[in-house]
Amino acid sequence: MSTKRTIEFTLNGRAVSADVQSQWNMVEMLQGVFGLTGARESCGQGLCGCCTVLVDGEAVTGCLSLAAAADGKTVETIEHQEQGGQLSAEQQAFIETGGFQCGYCTPGMILMAKKLLDENPDPSDDDVRHYLSGNLCRCAAYPEIIRAVKRAGEIRRG
C-alpha cells in the first residue's frame, strides 16, 4: 500500500510543493510531477550517475533517493544550469570539447563536474577521473569528458 504526502522544497531556485507517493524516488518525482527529464534512471542501482542531482549542494543518486527526502531541502537539476540564455561553464565546455556523444550520461557528468570545480577550481586529470568515477559513459567519451571538465575550469577562472 502506498501513501501520499505533500513535501515542500526549493527546486532550481524556486519554492515548490509536490504530492508524492511514499515509494517514489527523486527521478520519478522530478519527471512525473515537474516534467524535468534531465536526470534519468538507467541502472536503478546508483552505479551509473545518470540520475545525479544536487541536494543541498551534495551530489545524490536520484534513483536511490526517496522523493520525500527532498522535503525542506534545495534540489538542483541539470535544467538549472542554463541561466538567462547563458550556458554554464560546464555545459559550454562539454559542447566545445565533444564531451558527450549520445548525451544520456551528460547531465550527471555536468553536475558532478560543477561539484568538482566548486571544490577544486583547477583539478588534475587524475582528480577528474577520481571524482567522476561513479559516472559511467557507455559511449566511452572519457578523454573528451576529462578535457571538458578541465576546460570548464578554465572558463570559470576567466
MOQUIRA-V458779 format. One line per field, one symbol per residue. phi: phi as a letter, one per 30 degrees, with the letter a starting at -180 (. if undefined). burial: b if it has 16 or more other C-alpha atoms within 10 Angstrom, else e. A space follows every 50 residues. Layout:
phi = ???
burial = ???
This chain:
phi = .cbcbccbacchjbdbbacbddcdcedededdcciccddbdcdibiccid cdbcbhicdbdddccdedddeicccbcedcddbhicddeddedddecidb bdiddeeddddddedddddbdbddedededdcddcccddidedddddddd dddddddi
burial = eeeeeebbbbbbeeeeebebbeebbbbbbbeeeeebbbbbbeeeebbbbb bbbbbeeebbbbbbbbbbebbebbbbbbeebeeeeeebbbbbbbeebebb eeebbbbbbbbbbbbbbeeebbbeeeebbeebebbbbeeeebebbbbbbb bbbeeeee
